[in-house]
Amino acid sequence: MTHTVEPRGGNSPGLFPSRLPPVGTVQGLPPWRILFPLQAEESRSPMLDVLGLEADDERVYRALLGRPHSTATSLSDLLVLSPADVDQALSRLVGWGLVTRSTDERFTAAPPAMALGALIGQRRDGLRMAEHALVTFAEEHRAAMTGNSISDLIEVVTGVDAIRHRFLQVQQAARTQVRSFITAPFVALPPDENTAEPVAIGRGVQFRAVLDRAVLAEPGIIDDAIDSLRNGVQLRVADQLPMKLVLADADLGLVPFAVTPDGEPGAVLLHRSGLLDALDALFETVWHTAHPLELSVTGGEAETTVELGAQGPTDLDRKILALLLAGLTDPTAATQLGLSPRTLHRRLRHLMDIAGVRTRMQLGGYAVRHGWVHPHYFDTGTVRQPADHAQL
């Protein structure tokens, strides 16, 4: 049985693309570029748009890199762009110094290292000037706010959407650090939906957060905490926090309320003032007395198996110790780690056997002396007494 293939243009779809480059443009190209001249170009995502180049500009420049002395007509045929679009792209590229034009209207791409390097340098200079302008404007704004009325220093924000917007903006405005008190319930934005945090971390902003102990009982919070720790966020736990709070450097603070008199969630946005300084001092005081949360971030999923042959604490054991020392009850810690209470108790019994101790209090002391947990848990000389049977 034989098969025939009709050329493109008949009723059969055929095996060849509908548009082939003119004969004059295929010389020197590999076979796959002759048969499929457009797919590779069209599938690429723009890479130079951050420098101000449009998609057509980049396509024309890429084409000229391997085809010096091309005419606008040949580029139009090759890229399947209208002559007007090619002319506009070439005009922009010549203006930026990325392409040179000869007297006979032929175009050649300038060497990328030289041409693009210069363009990138100009953008960097522009960004540095913008940063200097930001500092200047911020100082002018700060000076203008000095002595103003209280209404100029405090902005009342109402509604979930408005609070969420301000919450993200405060983090985006930070230059060096973001500090926060995290309490339940989450009104505007759960921790796993905080898109501004990873972006700010990528800019070099440091994050420190104190969690209310009750937050650790929220579903999924341990996984979120592990992700944050892996990204460099410093977390501590306090028995009880007085409020929700977000501070960006020493310039902005957002304090959410439970609800406004109208029944809507509300918050106040504070600019630099004596009140903001007081909240700054409050955070640092609470931070120094809170307990470091040091969950294992070396692995991916939480361990759910018991390693009875282990001669030291596993990642799971360290998570158990950290949560119990943070004040969680046995059932809550087991739930957060995806364990049954019986498995959690078996792990603790195994650790006590390794340590050669008989009580959880003794296990806590042994864990600190041997580096199983952070010594800050016992800095005061006494062990915290969490609720129920959570104490070590």
N, C-alpha and C positions, 0 to 999 in steps of 0.2 A: 504494500500500500504506500503510495507516495503522497506528499503534501506539497502544495504550491503556496507561495506567498505573493500576494498582490502588492504592487508598489503603493506607497503612501499617496492618498488622493483618491483612491477607489473606495468601494464600500467596505473593504476590509481594513482594519486598523493598521496592519503592516507592522514591520519591525524597525522602521527607520523614523527619525524625528521629522516633523512636518517642515522644519525650516533649517536648511543647511547654509553654512557661510559661503560667500562667493568664492570662486576658484582661487582668486588671488590671495585669499587670506588663510588658506590651509597649509601653505608651505611651512615646514619647520615645526608643525604641531604634532604631538603624539596622536596615535590613532583614536584613542578614546575622546580626545578633544575635537577631532574631526567629526566623529559620529554624534557626539553629545556636547556641542559647543556651549550650550546655554545653561545646562543644569547646574554645573559647578558654580557659575557666577550667581545664578538666581537663588541658590540654596544658602549662600553665605549670608550671615547676619552682618550688618554694618559694624565696623570696628572703629571708625574714625569720626563717628558722629559727635563724640565728646570734644573734638577739635573744631567743630562747626561745619564739617563736611556733610553734605547731603548724600543720600544713597547713590544717586546718579553720579555725583562727583567721585565717590570712591570706586564705583564700577569703571568709570572712564580711566581713572588713575591706574587701577589694577591692570586694565587692558594695555595701557601704554608702557607699563613696566617691562613687558616682554615683546612689545612691538614699537620700537622707536621709529620716528619719522612717519607716523601714521597720519592720514588725512581725516578730517571730520566725517567725510562720507564713509570711509572704510570702518570707522568706529561705530557709526550709526548702523551699518549693516551687521557688524559683528555682534553688537550688544542689543540689537532690535530696539533701538531708541529712535525717537523722531529726530530729524536734523536739528530742529530748534532746541530740543533738550540737550543734545550733545554740544551744540554751540554755547549754550548757557553754562554747562558744566565746564567746558574748556576755558571759557572766559574767567570763571571763578578760580579755576586751578592756576591759570597763568597769573592772575592777580595775587594769589597767595605764594607764588614762586614754586609751586609744585610741578609745573609744566612749562616748557619753553616752546616758543613759536618761531619757526623759521620764516624767511622771506617768501618762500613758496607755499606758505600755509600748511606746513607739516608740523606735527607736534611730537615732543619727546618728554618722557617723565624725568624729572630731576632725581638724583640719587636719594632714596628714602632717608638714609642716615643724616644727610645734610638738610634736606628740605623739611622732612617731618620733624627732625630734631629741633630745628629752629622754631617751628610752629609750636611744638610742645614747650619749648623754653619760654615763648611768649605767653602761653597759657599759664605757666607756672608763675611768671612775673605778675600776670594779672590777678591770679589767686592771692599772691602775697600782698598785693596792693589792696585787694578786697578785705583781707584779714586785718591789715592796718586800719582800713576805714572802719571796720567793725569795732575795733578797740576804741577808735576816736569817737565814733557815734555813741558807743556804750558809755564812755566817760561823760560826753555832753549830756546824754539822757540822765545819767546819775546826778550830775550837777544840777540839772534842771529840776529833778525830783526833790532835791534837798530843800527842806522847808516847806514843801507843798502840803496840801491838806491830806487827811487820812484817806480820802476817797481816791487820791492819785497813787497811793502806795498799796491799796488793797482792791482787788477786783473780785467781785462776787460772780461765780460761775454756777449756772443751774442747768440741770438736764444731763442725762447719761452721755449723749453725743458730745455736748460741749465739754464735759469733764474729761472724756476720753481724748478729745482733741488737745486740750490744754496739757494733759498728762504726757502725751507724746511730744508736744512742743517743748515742755520743760526739759525733757531728756535730750532733745535735739539741740537745745541751746547750750548744754553743758560743754565746757572746754576741757576740764580736768577730772571732775568727779561727780557722780550722782549718788546720793545717800537716801535711804528710804526706810520707813516703818511699814511693815506689811501685816495687816490684820484681816480677819474674816468678818463679814462676808465681802466678796469682791463685787463692788458696785458697778464700776464702769468697764474694767478690763481685767480679766484673769491673767495671772503671770505668764501662761503659755501663749498669750496673744499679744505680748508686749514686743511689737516689731521694732521699736526704737532702740531697745537694749543692744541687740547684736550689732546694729549699725554704729551706735555710739562706741561700743567696745572696739570695733574696727578702726575708729578714729583715735584710739588710745585713751578713751575716757575710762576711769576706774569706777567700779560699782561696789558699794557696800550696802547691805540690807540687814535689818534686824527683823526677824519673824516673831510674831506673837505665838506662844506655844500652841494655842488652839488651832493655828493655821496648819500645823503639821498633821492634823487629822483630816484635812480636806482631801478629797479624792484626787490622785495624780500628783499631789504636791511634791512628793519625794522624787519622782522622776524629773519634774521641773527643776527641783533644787540640784539634782545631780547634773543636769544639763548646764545650769548656771555656773556651778562650781567648775565644771569642765572648761567653761569659757572664761574663767578667771574672776568670776564674781565672788566676793567674800560674804559669807552668810553667818549670822549669829542668831541665837534664840533667846528671848526674854520670857519670863513667866507671864507678864501681862504688859501690853503697850498702851499708852494713854490715848493714842490717836493714829490715824493714817497720816503719812507724811512723805513728801518727795522734795528733795533739795537739789538744785543744780548749782554747783560751786557755792559761792556765798551771795549769789545774785537773785535767785528765784526760789520760791517755795510754794508748794501746792498742798493744801490741807483739806481733804474731803470731809464733808459732814455726813451724817446718816441720811437725813431728809431735811428739806426746807419746810417752812410753815404751810406751803401749798402741797406738800406731799411728794415733791420731786427731790431727787438727789441733788446735793449742792456741794460747793467747795469754794475756798478763797485762794486766790493767787496773790502771793506776797512779793513785793519788790524789796530791794535792799532797804532795811530799816532796823530800828532797835528790836522790833518784834521778830524779824527774821534772824537777827543775831541770837536772840533767846532760843529759837528753835534749833539753830546751829549748835549751841551749847548743850541743849537737851539731847540731841542725837548723840553727840560725842560722849556724854555722861552715860547714856543707856548702852552705847556700843561697848564701852570699857567694862561694864558690869555684866554684859550678856555672855552667853556660852557659845563658843565656836561650834558650828555645825560642819563636821568633817566626814561626809559620806564618801564612800569609795567612788572614784571616777575613772578607774582603770579599765573597767569592763563595760559591756553594753547592757545586756539585760540583767536583772537582779537574779542572784542565784536562788534556786528553789530546791537544791539537793543538799543532803547532809553529808559532809566529808568527815566521817568518823575517824579516819586515819590521820587527819591533819595534826601537826605538832605546834600549830600556832593559829592565830585568828585568820579566817578567810575574809574576803571582801564583804561577804554577807554578815559575818560576825561583827566586823567593825561598824557596819550600818546598824545592826541591832544595838550595840553598845552606845553609838552616837545618839540614836533615837531615845533610848531609855534614859540616858544621861540628860537629854534635852527635856525630859519630863513627860514623855508619852507613856500611857499605860501599856501593859503587855498586849491586850487585845488590839489597841489602836496601832501599835508598832507592827504587830503581826499582819494586820490588814494592809498597811502601807507597803509592806515588803512582799505581799502575796504569799504569806505563810499561814499555816494554822497555828493557833496558840500552843498546841502540843509540840510542833516542830521548833518554835521559838524557845520553849522551855528546854527542849532537848539540846539545842545549841548552847544555851546558857550553862546547862549542866556539864556539857562537854568542855566548855571554857573553864569552868570551875575545877574540873578534873585536871586539865592541863596546868592550871595555876597552882593546884594543890591547896585550894581553899574550900571553906564550907559555907560561907555566906556571900550574898551579893555585895555587901559592903566591902568584904575582903577582896572580892573579884575586882571591884572598882579601883581599889588601891593598887592591886597588882597590875591592872591594865595601864594605869598612869605610870608606874615605875618602869614598865617594860615598853612604853611607847605605843600601846594599843589605842589609846585615846589621847586627846589634847590635854596637857596638864592644867589648862585654864579651868577645867571643870572642878579642880580641887585647890585653886589658888587661895581661897579663903581659909583653908585648913579644915573645912568640914564639907561633907558631901551634901548636895542638895537633896531634899526630900520630896520627890515628885508624888503625883497622886497615885493612889492605890498601891499596886505592887510593882511600880516601875523603877523604884530606886535600886541602885546597885550596892 
